[in-house]
Amino acid sequence: MSIEFFLRLLGMVVLTVPGFYLGVKLADLANGSREQWASLFASLGALTGIILTPYLTTRPVRMFRKTLSQLPATTLSAATIGLVVGLIIGALASLPLSLLPGVFGDFLPFVGAILFCYLSVTLFIMRQDDIFAIFGARLSGTSRGTPEEKRSILLDTSVIIDGRIADVAATGFLQSSMLLPRFVLNELQYIADSSDPIRHQRGRRGLEVLNRLKKDTRTPLHVTDLDVEDVHETDEKLIVLAKQMHCPILTNDYNLNRVAEIQGVTVLNLNDLANAIRVIFLPGELLSVYIIQEGKEPGQGVGYLEDGTMVVVDDGRRYVDRTVSVVVTKVLQTSAGRMIFARIDNSAASPAEPSR
């Protein structure tokens, strides 16, 4: 028997009795049949108890628990501290208020306690950032060598599908735990269930990446049920959640990056990291590149390095499908990435046929 069904039965019994007595009283006033009026109002009381009891008991409790589960830990902590402070102030103020004459001394201590609790909770929630910042600064100043609590990193759908985050996490460079909101996981599942073969493949790859991250204990991955009410877009939910939790977003989505930065949210862009750790080539350096196709200009050949950097080789058209030694002539950084311009190293030996 579920608790809701039990409460419905209890509410039916509780309201049947007053309904019965109400029917008897009304029957006396209307000079009617007591049995009919009592039966009618007892039935109405039982029906009312069955229908309304969950809305007065279990439903508010469930809503309250859901609201608490969605609140950040910092907000709950600030509200609890504010409640304790409000109770202390209310207790201290109740003594002088109780000395007031007449009815004021009877009800003002109770009203004052409620008012002080409300004001304290509201104040602590509004200024929670400043309060915890002060506590954090004092804690770091009094505890020598004690590291601060590491913030979590929110994962975006795009960075999961990209897959490189698993390799980055495996290196141990990420010192913070990764946080995966449930709505991001649901979006990834929706992509994996798509009838479009490309979207289906991308979603499956994202789920495989999550499995790799879950098994890697060096960078913990946690799934959270925290959600944002009245917001439907995943990117908007991530931004609001990041602002509430004061943690960065890990993504490689250009639009999400710009919108989050405008709203003051820290963004860790995986593409920026990849560009930052690429090998730097200077004019005059030698490198080997595999020419895969012709370039746009006459005689040019195009190849790619292992990190995806495009290499445009002058007079490289005749070396298509071959690995050659080239000399870097210019490095160009564009919004689309980095491009290297080079020429054939004539001093090197003739290139050998590659094994494809």
N, C-alpha and C positions, 0 to 999 in steps of 0.2 A: 504494500500500500504506500503510495507516494505521500509526501507531506502535504502537497496541495490538496489531494483528495481528502485527507484526514481533516484539514482545516475547513474544507467545504462542508463536511458533515458536522463539524463542531459549530460552524457559523449557522448552519441550518437549525441545529438544536437550540442555540442561544437565541436566535431571533424568532423561533416558533413560540416560545413561552410568552414573551411580551406581546406577540401578535395575538395569541389566544386571549390574554387578559384585556388587550385593547378592544378586541371584538366583543367581549362581554360588556365592557363599559359603554361602547357605542350602541350595543343592543338595548341596554337599559335606557339610554338617552333617547333612542328612536322608537322605544316600545316594540322592538322586533324580537325575533326568535334568537335566544342566546346561542343555541347550537349552531344555527346557520352562520350568524355573524362571527362566532368564535372559530368555526371551521374555515371560513373564508379568510379571516385575517391571520390565522395560524398558517394556512397554506401560503399566503402572501409573504409572511415572515420567513418561512422555510425557503421559498423560492429566492427571496432577496438575499438570504444568507448564503445560498449555494452560488449565486451569481457574483455578489460583491465581495465575499470574503477574500479571494485571491488578490483583488485590487487593493485591499487594505492591509494585506499581510505579506504574502510571498512576492508579489510583483514589485512593490517598493523596495523590498530587501534585495532582489535581483538587480534592479536598476542601480541601487546604491553600491552593490558590489562591483557592477560593471564600471561605474564611474570611478571607483577607487582603483580598479585594475588598470585604467587608462591614464591615471594621473602619474606624472613623473615622480621619482623618489624624492627629489629635492622639494617639490611642492608639498608632498605628504609630510615630510620632515618639518618644513616651515609651518604648516598648519598645526601639527602636533605641538611644536614649541610655542606657537602663539596661543593655543588653547590652554596650555599649562600656565603661561604667563598671565592670561586673562583670568583664570581661576584664582591665581594667587592674589592678583590685584582686587578681584571681586571679594575675596575673603577678607582682605585687609580693609576694604571700604564698607563691608557689611556692618561692622561694629558701630562706627559713627552714624551710619544711616539708620540703624535699628533704634537709636536714641531719639529719633525725631518723634514728635507728638502725633497721636491719633493713628489713622490708617496708614500714614506715610511710613511710619516705622515698621509696619507689617509687610508691605509689598515692595518698598523701594530697595531693600537688600537683594531680593530675588531679581528685580528688573535690572539693578546695577550689575549683578554678576553676569547676566545674559549680555548686557550691553558691552561690558569690558571684554568678555570672551569674543564677541563678534568683532569688535574693533581690533583686538590683538591678532586674531587669526587673519583678518583682512590685511592688516599692516605687515605682518610677517610674510604673507604670500606675495604682496606687491613688492616688497623689498628683499625677497629671498636671495637674489643675486648678490646684493651688497652685503647681506648678513653672512652668507657662506663664504664670500670673498674675504671678509674680515677674519672669520674663524680659520680659513685656510692659511691666511698670512700669519696669524698668530701661531697656528700649529707648525707651520714650516719654520718659524723663527724659534720655537721652543724645543722642537724635536730635532736634534742634530742628525743629519744624514738620513732622515726618514723621507722617502720619496712620496710625492703627492699621488693621490688616486688617479689612475689612468682613465682618460675618457674613452668611451666607446666610439666606433666609427660606423656610421650608417651606410649600408650598401645599397647602390642603385641597381636597377635591372640591367642597364646597359653594361656596367662593369662586370656583372656576373656572366652575361652572355659572351662578353669579350674573352674571358678565360684567363687573361694574364695575371689576374689578381691571385690565382692559386700559386703561380710560380713566385710572385712577389712575397706572398705569405710564407712559402716554403723556405725562403732565404732567411727569415727571422728578422727582417728590417722593421716590420710592423710591431710596435711594442704595445699597442692598444688592442683590446678585443673588438671583434667585428660584430655588429648588430644587424640582424636581418628582420625587418618588419614583416608581419604576416601578410599585409596587403601587397608587398613586393613579391613574396613567395607565391601568392595567389595569381598575380599577373604573369609570373614566370610559368606557372602551371597552365594558365590560359593560352599562352603562346605555344607551349609544348603540345597542347591538345588541338591546335589549329589544323584545319584541313589543307592549308597552304604548305607545300613541302619545305620551302625555305624557312618559314616561320617555325614549323614543326621541328626542323633540324636545329635551329637556333635555340629553341626552348629546351630541347633534349640536352644540348651541350651545356646550357646554363645549369640544369639540374645535376649533370655530371660534375660540373665545377663545384657546386655546393657540396656534393658528396666528398670531393677531395678536401675541401676546406674543413668539413666536419671531422674528417679523420685526422687532419693535421693538428696536433695538440700544441704546437708552438705559438699559433695565433688562434685563440678560442673564437668560435662562431656560436652566437646565441640567437635564437628566434624569439622575437617579442610580439606580444599581442597588442601592444600600444597602437592606438589608431587615433585619427583626427575626425571629429564629427563635422558634418556639413561640408566636407571637402571630398570631391570625387576623384580628381586627377591624382595619379600616383606621385608625380613630381611635386605638386603643391603639398601633398601630405608629407612628403619627405622634408620639404623646407620648413613647414610648420613644426614638425616633430623635432627637427634639428634645432630650431630656435627654442623649443620648450626644454629639450634635454641639454642644450649648450654643447653639442658635439658636431664634428664635421661630417660632410657627405663625401663618400668615395665614388667617383663617377668618371665617365669619359664622354658624357653627353654635353655638347657645346652649349645648347640652349639652357639646360638645367644649371650649368656652370655660371652663365651670365646672370640668370634670374636670381640664383642663390646669392651671388656676390652683391647684387643690388640691394638685397634684403639683409645684408650683414651676416650671412651664414658662411662659415669657412668651408671651402671646397678643396678636396684632394683629387686633382685630375690625373688619371693614369697616363694620358697622352703626354702631359707635361713632364711626368716622371720619365717616360720613355725617351723623350727628346733630350732631357737633361743628362741621361747616362749614356747617350750614344758616343761612340768613339769620334774624337775630333781629328779631322784630316786638314793638313795645311798644304798650300800650294808647294809643289815640288816633291811631295811624298809619293812613294810607289805603293800600289796595291793591285791585287789580282781580282778580276771581275769576269763573270760569265756573260757574254753578249747574247741576248735572247731574241732581239728584234731590231728592226731599223728605226732610226729616229725621224723626227719631223723634218729636219733639215737634210739636204742632200749629203750623202756620205756618212751620216751619223749612225752610231750604234748605241743601243740602250741595254744596260744591265742593272742588276740590283744586288746590293750587299745582303748579308744575312739578316740585318735588322730592318730591311725593307727600303733602305735609302736608294734612290734612283741615281745611277751613274750614266751620264751622257758622254760618249766617247767620240771625239772627232776622228774621221776616217776609220770608224769602227764597223762600217757596214759590211766590209768584206770578211769580218771576223765573226759573223753571226753563227751561233751554235758552237762557239769556241771560247776557251778561257784564255785571257790575255793579260799581260802586265801593262798597266797604264800609269801615267804620271798625272797627279792632280794639278789642275790649272786654276780652278776657282771653286769656291764653296758658296752656295746661295741658300739662304734660309727664307722660306716663304710660309704663308699661312697654311698651305697644304702639307708642309714638311720641308725636309732638307734635300737639296739637289747638289750633286757633285759633277763638275765638268772636268774632263780629263782628255789626254791624248795618248796615243800608242807610244809605249817605251821602245824606241827603235834600238836601244842598246841591249835589250833583253833578247834571249834566244827565242826562236820562232815557237809560238805556242803549240802545245800538243792538243790532240783531239780529246775532248772531255769524255768521261764515261758517264752517260746519262742514265 
